[in-house]
Amino acid sequence: MAVSANRLELLQIADAVAREKSIDREVVIEAMAEAIQKAARSRYGAENEIRARINPQTGEIRLVRLLEVVDQVENDAVQIDQKEAQRRNPAAQMGDLIEDELPPVDFGRIAAQTAKQVIVQKVRDAERERQYDEYKDRIGEIVHGIVKRVEYGNVVTDLGRGEAIVRRDELLPRETFRNGDRIRAYIYDVRREQRGPQIFLSRTHPQFMAKLFAQEVPEIYDGIIEIKAVARDPGSRAKIAVLSNDSSIDPVGACVGMRGTRVQAVVSELQGEKIDIIQWSPDAATFIVTALAPAEVVKVVLDEDTKRIEVVVPDDQLSLAIGRRGQNVRLASQLTGWDIDILTEAEESERRQAEFASRSATFAEALDVDEVIAQLLASEGFSSIEEVAYVPLDEIAEIEGFDEDTAQEIQSRALDYIDRQNAEFDDKRKALGVADELADIEGVTPKMLVAFGENEIKTVEDLAGCATDDLTGWNETVNGERKHQKGIIEGFDLTEDDANALIMKARVKAGWITEADLAKAAEEAEEAEEVGQD
């Protein structure tokens, strides 16, 4: 009866630990078996291959020693000869493992302590694994917790079935928590680390605000309204772009709620952070103008290749458009993904006049014409000598005061000027050591060759090894500020596709790829685009 009681007690302990730690009962029983096994090895000798088995129904413990069947025994602790093995089990073959039953272990104090340590460690490992598996799939959720302690500004939070941390830089400015306070935060990362799974929470993450709106606005939760973008200056101000999939529902009004109740609930959670709710638009210009609210916008000029937009505002709206310490324009830029340059009407007018004067002076000098003709060309929208040289003749002849002979003479002078310039560029690129074969690539101009040479691109292989960004420039964020890095041939009126085409032609010429590879890649890109449109 005593043995039965012990067995029953073993299973009860396993059940209790499994419930308390929220882990599998089998894991606890396995940990107990391993602990008994370890204690048995210290009792019978570490050289023995001992296995402990616990019956999960009855709690019965079996200890066995494994012996390998061999032809000649060298170590009787782990080996047994075939004749002896077949006496115990007639079916035993060479290489099989024979189980040798062992009597139960009488646990001493040290063995019991060792067993306890093994069980505790195994259970802890299983608990950590359970915690990681539970929370790794919850990244992107909002969780509630209770502040357990505050360490160097970092808030350690008890989530009930795990512990998480809100680092100091993930808390709102001037926000303080004490032990026992309730906290709501966003799970943005879960990692396996040496000391167990680490759950990282944030109250400054843009998606924290998005999830708060989803909790407060049923239409967002139901998918009728979509949150397209969020930009935050945590604790101060934020902009959120929303779109309604139902034309009868106003997305901005739904997010604001009756008398502002819905948005106020989010503002309260974010310690008074001011929130601008903006209607998203597929048209970049419309979206950017709306994102700059409350400032009024007079005119916009987009450059889709570099994703830059120039915004013109009335003189008295400049400070409103930029915002305190550039906050309004910075948030609008983050929200839309475009770099935004803001000018007043006066600044834009001055710049237009300066550009007009510069173009007029260029035409007057290059074409050897008087100021009136130069200004007429500039006012008609011609921006370069190349344009004048290669447009259809009738476009110049249509200018008021010009006839066909005048147009012919102007275009002839433009072509002569380009020839002279090209000859100068050719001499310069030779002096820089740029190879002739680079000039043979279709689309490469003499002026480009000089730019290549000045940037150490002197052979076809050099050009073939370039990335598109190297040629056209790229944007990067440095210390929180968006900065543009100039490309080698930026300003040559080339799109990213044009620059990429030059690189591909260089790779074909260098023998890196074939024309067939190029055609196949173009075909695949076209198919992918069609699938995307469908």
Summary of the structure (lengths in Angstrom):
residues: 534
radius of gyration: 38.0
end to end distance: 75.0
largest distance: 122.8
contacts: 1549
relative contact order: 0.04
helix: 50%
strand: 21%
